[in-house]
Structure formats: structure tokens, C-alpha cells
Amino acid sequence: MNLEEVRALVTVPNKGLVPAPELFWHSSLLHGQAHVARVLVHAFRLVEATGFNHEMPRLWAAVYLHDIARRHDGRSAGASRRPRPNLHAASRGARDGPVCGAALSGDGRQDPAVT
């Protein structure tokens, strides 16, 4: 499945794919509309790479909502101490392990290598 086919799994017009700026509780350049759009691109690429097509509508909803109620751009207490899931080990050689691992590592400014 290519990216256009993955995009078609979300039956929302392009204009409605990400929340309008006025829907965010906190106006932010860091966690606002552009951030949600970047996360959505990663979500589309993950579905394309993994083949989990049935998850795209639910994943879209999670991406849409994930920062909409954020009240500030600060860090949560203990955020850096929370362990990240080890998707490489969890995948046990599945083809999506490296893609998911790349998506969880770093700061989101670089695209994971999808092959």
C-alpha cells in the first residue's frame, strides 16, 4: 500500500486532517497545528511500512487529539525518567521494528528510514 492509499483510509477532507489553531487550548508553535501535521506524516509512513491498514482511522484520531488539550509547552514531572518501550525487542524481527524504533528515537525532526 502506498502513501496515497494509506491517506485514503482516513475519510476526512484534507482541511480537516489536523485541528484548526483555535481548537488548541494553548497556542503553541512547538505543539500546535504544524506539529500535529508532522506527526500525522509519520503515522501515514508507519502504516505504509507496517501494513497495519486497519489501524489508520484510530491512529489518525490519536494524532489529531494528542496535543489539543495541552496547557503549556513545559515538561511533565518525571517525563524523562519514564522508560521508552523497546520496540526492537518486542517486534522479534518483524519488519516494522526498525521503523517504530526510529520513530520513537530522536526528537521527531528527522524522518525514520522506511524501506
C-alpha positions in Angstrom: 0.0 0.0 0.0 1.4 3.4 -1.0 1.0 6.7 0.9 -1.9 7.8 -1.2 -3.8 4.6 -0.4 -2.9 5.0 3.3 -4.2 8.6 3.2 -7.5 7.4 1.6 -8.1 5.2 4.7 -9.0 8.4 6.7 -12.2 9.6 5.2 -11.8 13.2 6.3 -11.2 16.1 3.9 -7.6 17.3 3.8 -8.6 20.5 5.5 -9.9 18.6 8.5 -6.9 16.2 8.9 -5.3 18.4 11.6 -7.1 20.6 14.2 -7.6 24.2 13.4 -5.4 26.5 15.5 -8.3 27.8 17.5 -9.1 24.3 18.8 -5.9 24.1 20.8 -6.2 25.1 24.4 -2.7 26.5 24.4 -1.4 28.5 21.4 2.0 27.0 20.5 4.5 26.9 17.7 6.1 23.8 19.3 3.0 21.6 19.9 0.4 23.2 17.6 -1.0 22.6 14.2 2.3 22.2 12.3 3.5 19.6 14.9 0.3 17.6 14.6 0.8 17.6 10.8 4.3 16.3 11.2 3.2 13.6 13.5 0.5 12.6 11.0 3.0 12.3 8.2 4.9 9.9 10.5 1.7 8.0 11.2 1.0 7.6 7.5 4.5 6.4 6.9 4.3 3.9 9.8 1.1 2.4 8.4 2.6 2.2 5.0 5.7 0.4 6.3 3.9 -1.9 8.7 0.8 -2.8 6.7 -1.5 -2.2 9.7 -4.1 -0.5 7.5 -7.0 -1.3 9.8 -5.3 0.9 12.5 -5.2 4.1 10.4 -8.5 5.6 11.4 -7.8 5.1 15.1 -4.2 6.3 14.7 -5.4 9.4 12.9 -7.8 10.1 15.9 -4.9 9.7 18.4 -2.6 12.0 16.3 -5.4 14.6 16.0 -6.1 14.7 19.7 -2.7 14.1 21.3 -1.8 17.7 22.0 -5.1 19.6 21.6 -5.7 19.9 25.3 -2.0 20.8 26.2 -1.9 23.7 28.6 1.8 24.5 28.3 5.0 23.5 26.4 6.9 22.5 29.6 7.9 19.0 30.5 5.8 16.9 32.8 7.4 15.9 36.2 9.3 12.7 35.6 8.8 12.7 31.8 12.5 12.0 31.2 12.5 9.1 33.7 9.7 7.2 32.0 11.1 4.2 30.2 10.5 4.0 26.4 9.2 0.8 25.1 11.8 -1.4 23.4 10.0 -2.0 20.1 13.1 -3.6 18.6 12.9 -6.4 21.1 9.1 -6.5 21.1 9.0 -7.0 17.4 11.2 -10.0 17.5 12.4 -9.5 13.9 9.2 -8.1 12.4 9.8 -5.7 9.6 8.2 -2.8 11.5 10.7 -3.0 14.4 13.4 -0.6 12.9 10.7 1.8 11.7 9.0 2.0 15.0 12.3 2.3 16.8 13.4 5.1 14.6 10.1 6.9 15.1 10.5 6.7 18.9 14.1 7.8 19.0 15.3 11.3 18.5 13.2 14.4 18.6 11.0 13.9 15.5 12.8 16.4 13.3 14.3 13.6 11.1 12.2 11.1 9.2 12.8 7.5 10.0 14.3 5.4 7.2 11.5 3.5 5.6 12.4 0.7 3.2 
